[in-house]
Amino acid sequence: MNKRILISLAMVLLLTSCKEESLPKPKAFLRLAYNEATYQKVTSDCPFIFEFSNDAVVQPDEKCWINISYPNLKASLNITYRPVENNLKELLQESEKLTYNHAIKADGISAQPFDDSLKKVYGALSEVTGDAASPLQFHLTDSSKHFITGALYFKVQPNYDSILPAVKYVEKDIKHLMETLEWRN
């Protein structure tokens, strides 16, 4: 009987010890692929025109506030238009305040000035790094009649590392919008 137990025990040990050696999985990174952007002009009765990505849906309203949504990214770019009526300083302060309201959650805030004197379009694009609600914001003006602000929002919990590829994708579209914006007089 002892011989049977020893043989059974030996068989169990042989069968369980013949498994492949487990190795740690190699590091992998999520690869997000986005379409190459193509652009078209926005059509509205607003006092400005610009080009936007074909991957986005543009919805203007009667006050020329525009929502540009990116359904595949669960993101929207909210653009607000306001006429300049001897209040340019206040409009600039409001725009800056909107950006710096995110400083609580931000790791950093950097601004890139924008200046196209031929089209009379001046402004800045601000990037808010960290887990802030709006990672990109901009403002544009002609300094005398028109003022636009824009802010990018995602319909997900703001985890900067996770949304960074989408932020960089939309940042190219925002820069294109800024470069193609023209005022209508």
N, C-alpha and C positions, 0 to 999 in steps of 0.2 A: 504494500500500500504506500509506503514511503517513496518507493521508486516512482509510482504514478504521480504523486504530488510533485516530486522533483522534476519529472519530465514535463508535467503541465506548467509548472512555474517557469521552466527553461523556455518552453514554447511561447508563453505570454511575454517573457522578456525579449525574446527574439523578434516577435511580431511588433511589439510596441517600440522597439529601438531602431527599427529600419525606416523610420520616417526621414524625409529630407530635412536638411538643416535649414532653420528659418533665418532669413537675413532681413535686416531693416530695409524698408522701402526707400528708394532714392528720393531726394527732394524734387518736387514738381511745382511748377508755377502755372496758374490759370492763364490761359491764352485767350484773350478776347479779341475777336476780329470784327472790325467795323468797316462798313462800305466806304469806298472813296467818295467824298462829298461832291455833289454837283449842285449848282445853285440856280435859282430863278428870282426874278424881281417880285417884291410884294406888290399886290394891287389893292389900293385903298384910296380913300379921299383924304388921307392924312397929309399934313404939311411936310412929309418926308417920305423918301423911298429908300429901300435897301434890298440887298439880295439875301436869301435864306436858303438853307439846305433842303433838298428834295426829300430827305428823311424826316423832316419836321412838318408839323401841321400849324399853320398860322391862323389865328383867330383875332381880328381887330374888333374893337367896339366903337361906339359913337364918340367917345372921348379920345380916340386914337391911343387907347391903352391896348397893347397887343400881347397875347399869350402865344408863345411859340412852344408847342409841346413836342417832345421826343418820345413817342409811345414805346419804342423798343428799349429805351433807356430808363423809362419811368421818371422822366425829368421834364421840367418846363422852364422856359426863360420868360420872365414877366417883365414887360417893357411899359414904362409909364411916360407919357408925354405931358409936358406942361409949357404953356407959353411964358416967355420972359416978359414981365411987366414991372420993370425997375426993381426986380427981386432976385437977380442972379446970385448975389451973395447968399441969400437964404436958401435958394435951391441947391447951391453947392454944399452948404452946411448940412442940409437934410440928407443929401446923397452920402456925404462923408459919415454922418451919424448912423445911417443905415449900415454902412460897412463896419463901423467900429462897435455897433451893438453886438457883433459876433465875437468880439475880443475875449469874452468870458470863456468860450469854448475853443478859441483859436490858439494854435501854436505860433502863428505868425501872420502878418498881413503885409503884402507888398503891392505896390501900385506901379503900373507902366503908363507913362503919359502918352497921349495920342494927339497929333497935331497935323492936320491937313489944311494948310492955309489957302490952297487953291479952291477947295470946296467950302472953306470956312467951317470946318468941323474940328472941334477941340474937345479933349476929354481925357479920360483915364480908364484903364482896366485894372481892377483890384482882385488879387487872389488871396483868399482866406484859407490858410492851411490849418489842418486839425479837424476835429469833429463838429464843425459849425454847420448850421442849417443851410447857408448859402455860400458855396465855395468860390463863386465868381460873381462880381458885380462891376458895372460900368456906368459911366455917364458921358453924355455928348451934348455939346451946345454950339451955337454960332455966336454966342456972347451978346446977342441983341434981341432975338425973337423967339428962339426955340431951345428947349431943354428936354433931354431924354435920360431916364435912368433905366437900368436893367439889372435883374438879379436871377441867378440860376438856382433852382430848387430841385431836389430829388424826392420822390414819394417813397423813400425808404429811410430807415434809421441812418443818420449820418456817421458812417464809419469811413474816415478819409482814405485809409489804405484800400478799402474795397471799391470805393467809387472813383478813385483817382484816374483809372483809364478812361472812364466816361467823362470825367471833368476835362481831361486833356482833349478828348474828341470834340466836345462842345466848345471848348476854348478856341479852337481853330475856326468854328462857325461864328463865334462872337467877334473874333478879329476880322473875319471876312465881312460881317455885317458893318462893323465900324469903318472899314476901308471903303465900302461901297455906299455908305449912307450919303444921301444928297438932300438938301433942303429944298422945298418948293416955296416960292415966294408968293 
